[in-house]
Amino acid sequence: MSDVLINTEKSIFLETSIKNLISMIQSGETDPLEIADACIKFTEKYNEKYKVWVTFDKEKLKRESVLSLERIEKGEKIRELESIPIGVKDIFNTVDFPTQMGSPLWKGFTPGNDARVIYYLKMAGALIPGKTDTAEFAVHAIGNCLNPHDISRTPGTSSSGSSAAVALGMVPAAIGTQTAGSISRPASFCGVYGCKPSFGLIPRTGMLKTTDSLDTIGFFTSKYEDLITMFETMRVHGSNYPVSDGALSDIKRQSRQNRKNWKVGFVKSHVWDFSPEYAKQSILDFVEELRKLPEIEVSEAELPIAVKNSHNIHETIYDKTLSYYFQEELKEPEHVSEIMNEIFLRGKKISKEKYLDALTEQEKLIHQMDEYMKDYDVLISLSTSGEAPMRDEQEKPDPSLIWTLTHLPVVCSPKFLSPDRLPFGVQFTARKYNDYLLFKFTDYLRYSDLIPEGTYPEIKF
């Protein structure tokens, strides 16, 4: 067996994909024990500084790796994620780890079961070595995790521990959630791939609930080709889900509208002016690069005018539902962050009628954007307004919230560098349930060398 996994100074998870790791297991070039050692090595090397994990059990990981090896030696099928360590945001129920949700009020809580998506991962052979750091209740109060590129800056919103774990080479993939921008932002600030599939494609049973019409499960990967592997493992399948199954199985729908060219819309949106000039110029240059490619038609896209109200609609729904779901926690305001207390007070002032009106407006926007996206295969926008802000600064508005509110799938790619050499990303969006079409487009860009194969830029430790 090769010593490459545990002896290299750069993590194998940053060097090769999950798909290739599985091939290496099949060929005997490596085995589950070596893969576990790589996860443990880079966790022990960097976790003390970057505070990625809230719980991590290397002995459990080793034991489960032995069981995986025994399966393989018996000739059993090597599964899609056989022995692959996957990071899990600490808002998902796990039978063998606490689920503490970034709050001292829930410290040590053990739910005694697995969330459905954790079950799906385990059935595919994945190993869960621990739980990654998250913001308090997956909201706004920043957690302990530090940005791998600059510890003075935010690593992103609530899924930051998962994105940092991938960026640091501790795991090749990790799961998170997005209710506004909590996959897009950490992916952008940490320089990794992020995917928020169409709303509802990944089951939410057994995880923290914050906002029913917004909460979406997604994931981060260090390599582009692992996006589809994670998507296939985590999403619902079959005729029990007739709407999504019908759309995802529709070959015509999952093909570009104009068979000759991709129809691509470049979106600035109403938050464009929040971006600094370097970020604006970066994506404008990217759009010009796109125009040089064969089979692509790019035009600037004007979103429906109602989208300009998306941040206000989102805030009404968000604040009201948080004030409802966290009533018990907020009876102890001294154990809840200042920002969570502020949201609670704002939410309590929102009437039932105003909340229902906001839900109605969200439904209208979902339908409007579904019709609008029939004219485009893909939309392109910035993932964030620019580089990661300082930890004590508020993140500026970006387009991510629009796609969450309207239930559209996104792939966030590492792409750009700020003048301070910090990463920020580009975001691709498709019609709801056109997730496969979205992957086809980003595949095209990868093979055209317009987006990288993996994490970007390389972290300088």
Residue pairs with C-beta under 8 A, 6 or more apart in sequence:
1 28
1 29
1 30
1 31
1 34
2 29
2 30
2 34
4 12
4 30
5 12
5 30
5 34
5 35
5 37
5 38
6 34
6 37
6 38
6 41
8 15
10 169
11 38
11 42
11 168
11 169
11 170
12 21
12 35
12 38
12 169
13 38
13 39
13 42
13 166
13 169
13 170
13 171
13 172
13 222
14 169
14 222
14 454
14 455
16 24
16 223
17 172
17 223
17 225
17 226
17 454
18 81
18 84
18 172
18 173
18 221
18 223
18 226
18 229
19 225
19 226
19 229
21 30
21 35
21 84
21 172
22 78
22 80
22 81
22 82
22 84
24 30
25 31
25 32
25 35
25 72
25 78
25 82
25 83
26 78
31 69
31 72
31 83
32 65
32 66
32 68
32 69
32 72
32 82
32 83
33 62
33 65
33 66
33 69
35 65
35 83
35 84
35 85
36 58
36 61
36 62
36 64
36 65
36 83
36 85
36 127
36 129
39 61
39 85
39 129
39 170
39 171
40 58
40 61
40 62
40 129
42 168
42 169
42 170
43 52
43 53
43 56
43 58
43 129
43 170
44 58
46 52
46 168
46 170
46 461
47 53
47 56
47 170
49 146
49 151
50 145
50 146
50 148
50 151
50 164
50 168
51 133
51 144
51 145
51 146
52 87
52 132
52 133
52 145
52 161
52 164
52 165
52 168
52 170
53 87
53 130
53 131
53 132
53 133
53 161
53 165
53 170
54 90
54 100
54 130
54 131
54 132
54 133
54 134
54 144
54 161
55 90
55 97
55 98
55 130
55 131
56 129
56 130
57 96
57 97
57 129
57 130
58 129
60 96
60 129
61 85
61 127
61 129
64 83
64 127
65 83
65 127
68 82
68 83
68 125
68 127
69 83
71 82
72 78
72 82
78 125
79 123
79 124
79 125
80 124
80 125
80 229
80 232
80 233
81 121
81 124
81 125
81 126
81 229
81 233
82 124
82 125
83 125
83 127
84 125
84 126
84 127
84 172
84 173
85 126
85 127
85 128
85 129
85 170
85 171
85 172
86 121
86 126
86 127
86 128
86 171
86 172
86 173
86 174
86 175
87 129
87 130
87 132
87 161
87 162
87 165
87 166
87 170
87 171
87 173
87 174
87 175
88 94
88 97
88 118
88 128
88 130
88 131
88 132
88 162
88 174
88 175
89 131
89 132
89 134
89 138
89 158
89 159
89 161
89 162
89 174
89 175
89 176
89 177
90 98
90 99
90 100
90 101
90 102
90 131
90 132
90 133
90 134
90 161
91 99
91 101
91 102
91 134
91 137
91 138
91 158
91 177
91 207
91 208
92 99
92 115
92 117
92 118
92 131
92 175
92 206
92 207
92 208
93 99
93 111
93 113
93 114
93 115
93 118
93 206
93 207
94 111
94 114
94 115
94 118
94 128
94 131
95 111
95 112
95 113
95 114
96 128
97 110
97 128
97 130
97 131
98 107
98 108
98 109
98 110
98 131
99 106
99 109
99 110
99 111
99 131
99 208
100 106
100 107
100 108
100 109
100 131
101 134
101 136
101 137
101 138
101 208
102 133
102 134
102 135
102 136
102 137
102 138
102 141
102 143
102 158
103 136
103 137
103 329
103 335
103 336
104 335
105 329
105 332
105 335
105 336
111 206
113 206
114 122
114 206
115 205
115 206
115 207
116 203
116 204
116 205
116 206
117 175
117 202
117 203
117 204
117 206
117 207
117 217
117 234
118 128
118 206
120 233
120 234
121 128
121 175
121 233
121 234
122 128
124 233
126 233
129 171
132 145
132 159
132 161
132 162
132 164
132 165
132 174
133 143
133 144
133 145
133 160
133 161
133 164
134 143
134 158
134 159
134 160
134 161
135 141
135 142
135 143
135 157
135 158
135 160
135 182
136 143
136 336
136 337
136 340
137 208
137 210
137 322
137 326
137 329
137 340
138 158
138 159
138 177
138 179
138 182
138 208
138 210
139 158
139 210
139 322
139 339
139 340
139 343
140 157
140 158
140 337
140 339
140 340
140 343
141 337
141 338
141 339
141 340
142 154
142 160
142 391
143 158
143 160
143 161
145 155
145 160
145 161
145 164
146 155
146 164
147 153
147 154
147 155
147 156
147 164
147 189
147 190
147 388
148 155
148 164
148 167
148 168
148 190
148 459
149 167
149 189
149 190
149 191
149 388
149 422
149 423
149 457
149 459
150 388
150 420
150 422
152 390
152 391
153 189
153 387
153 388
153 389
153 390
153 391
153 422
154 160
154 189
154 388
154 389
154 390
154 391
154 393
154 395
155 161
155 163
155 164
155 186
155 189
155 190
155 388
156 163
156 182
156 185
156 186
156 187
156 188
156 189
156 190
156 388
157 180
157 181
157 182
157 185
157 186
157 395
158 176
158 177
158 179
158 182
159 176
159 177
159 178
159 182
159 183
159 186
159 218
159 220
160 186
160 189
160 190
161 174
162 174
162 175
162 176
162 186
162 219
162 220
163 174
163 176
163 183
163 186
163 187
163 189
163 190
163 192
163 194
163 220
164 186
164 190
165 171
165 174
166 172
166 173
166 174
166 190
166 192
166 220
166 221
166 222
166 455
167 190
167 191
167 192
167 222
167 455
167 459
168 459
169 222
172 221
172 222
172 223
172 226
173 219
173 220
173 221
173 222
173 226
173 230
174 219
174 220
175 217
175 218
175 219
175 220
175 230
175 234
176 182
176 183
176 186
176 194
176 217
176 218
176 219
176 220
177 183
177 207
177 215
177 216
177 217
177 218
178 184
178 196
178 215
178 216
178 218
178 400
178 404
179 210
179 211
179 214
179 215
179 216
179 318
179 404
180 214
180 314
180 318
180 400
180 401
180 404
181 384
181 395
181 398
181 400
181 401
181 404
183 194
183 195
183 196
183 218
183 219
183 220
183 410
183 412
184 194
184 196
184 383
184 384
184 398
184 400
184 410
184 412
184 425
184 427
185 383
185 384
185 395
185 398
185 400
186 192
186 194
186 220
187 193
187 194
187 220
187 383
187 412
187 414
187 425
188 194
188 383
188 384
188 388
188 412
188 414
188 423
188 424
188 425
188 427
189 384
189 387
189 388
189 422
189 423
189 424
190 220
190 423
191 414
191 423
191 425
191 455
191 456
191 457
191 459
192 220
192 221
192 222
192 414
192 455
193 220
193 221
193 222
193 223
193 224
193 226
193 227
193 411
193 412
193 413
193 414
193 454
193 455
194 218
194 219
194 220
194 383
194 410
194 411
194 412
194 425
195 218
195 219
195 220
195 221
195 227
195 230
195 231
195 409
195 410
195 411
195 412
196 216
196 218
196 403
196 404
196 409
196 410
196 412
197 216
197 217
197 218
197 231
197 235
197 409
197 435
198 244
198 407
198 408
198 409
198 432
198 433
198 434
198 435
199 214
199 216
199 404
199 407
199 432
200 216
200 244
200 407
201 235
201 236
201 244
201 409
201 433
201 435
202 216
202 217
202 218
202 234
202 235
202 236
203 217
203 236
204 215
204 217
207 215
207 217
209 215
209 325
210 318
210 321
210 322
210 325
211 317
211 318
211 321
211 322
212 321
213 317
213 359
213 362
214 314
214 317
214 318
214 404
214 405
216 404
216 407
217 234
219 227
219 230
219 231
219 234
221 227
221 230
222 454
222 455
223 453
223 454
224 413
224 442
224 446
224 451
224 452
224 453
224 454
225 453
227 411
227 439
227 442
228 439
231 435
231 439
235 244
236 244
236 245
237 245
238 245
239 245
243 433
244 433
247 253
247 432
247 433
247 434
248 254
248 433
248 435
248 436
253 433
253 434
253 437
254 434
254 436
254 437
254 440
255 437
256 262
256 263
256 377
256 437
256 440
256 441
257 263
257 374
257 375
257 376
257 377
258 297
260 295
261 295
261 296
261 297
262 295
262 296
262 297
262 377
262 378
262 441
262 444
263 297
263 375
263 376
263 377
263 378
264 290
264 296
264 297
264 298
264 299
264 376
264 377
264 378
264 379
264 380
264 441
265 298
265 299
265 300
265 301
265 375
265 376
265 378
265 379
265 380
266 283
266 287
266 298
266 299
266 300
266 301
266 379
266 380
266 381
267 300
267 301
267 303
267 379
267 380
267 381
267 399
267 429
268 300
268 381
269 303
269 307
269 381
269 399
269 402
270 307
270 308
271 311
271 385
271 396
271 397
271 398
271 399
272 280
274 385
274 396
274 397
274 398
275 382
275 385
275 386
275 396
275 398
276 385
276 386
278 386
278 418
278 419
279 382
279 385
279 386
279 387
279 416
279 418
279 424
282 415
282 416
282 424
283 380
283 381
283 382
283 416
283 426
286 380
286 415
286 416
286 426
286 450
287 298
287 380
289 450
290 296
290 298
290 380
290 445
290 450
291 298
293 448
293 450
295 444
298 380
301 376
301 379
303 369
303 372
303 402
304 365
304 368
304 369
304 372
306 361
306 364
306 365
306 368
307 365
307 368
307 369
307 402
307 406
309 361
310 365
310 401
310 402
310 405
310 406
311 397
311 401
313 358
313 361
313 362
313 365
313 405
314 401
314 404
314 405
316 350
316 354
316 355
316 358
317 355
317 358
317 359
317 362
318 343
319 343
319 346
319 347
319 350
320 347
320 350
320 354
320 355
320 358
321 347
322 340
322 343
322 344
322 347
323 330
323 343
323 344
323 345
323 346
323 347
323 348
323 350
324 347
326 336
326 340
326 344
329 335
329 336
330 336
330 340
330 341
330 344
333 341
336 344
362 405
362 406
365 405
365 406
366 405
366 406
366 407
366 432
368 406
369 406
369 408
369 432
370 431
370 432
373 379
373 408
373 430
373 431
373 432
373 434
374 431
376 431
377 430
377 437
377 441
378 428
378 429
378 430
378 437
378 438
378 441
379 428
379 429
379 430
380 426
380 427
380 428
380 429
381 399
381 426
381 427
381 429
382 398
382 399
382 424
382 425
382 426
382 427
383 398
383 400
383 412
383 413
383 424
383 425
383 426
383 427
384 395
384 396
384 398
384 400
384 424
384 425
385 395
385 396
385 397
385 398
386 396
386 418
386 424
387 418
387 420
387 422
387 423
387 424
388 422
388 424
389 395
389 396
399 427
400 410
400 427
403 409
403 410
403 427
403 429
406 432
407 432
408 429
408 430
408 431
408 432
409 429
409 430
409 432
409 433
409 434
409 435
409 438
410 427
410 428
410 429
410 438
411 427
411 428
411 438
411 439
411 442
412 425
412 426
412 427
412 428
413 425
413 426
413 427
413 428
413 442
413 445
413 451
413 452
414 423
414 425
414 451
414 452
414 455
414 456
414 457
415 424
415 425
415 426
415 451
415 452
415 456
416 423
416 424
416 425
416 426
417 423
417 424
417 457
418 424
421 457
423 456
423 457
426 451
428 438
428 441
428 442
429 438
430 437
430 438
430 441
431 437
442 451
445 451
446 452
446 453
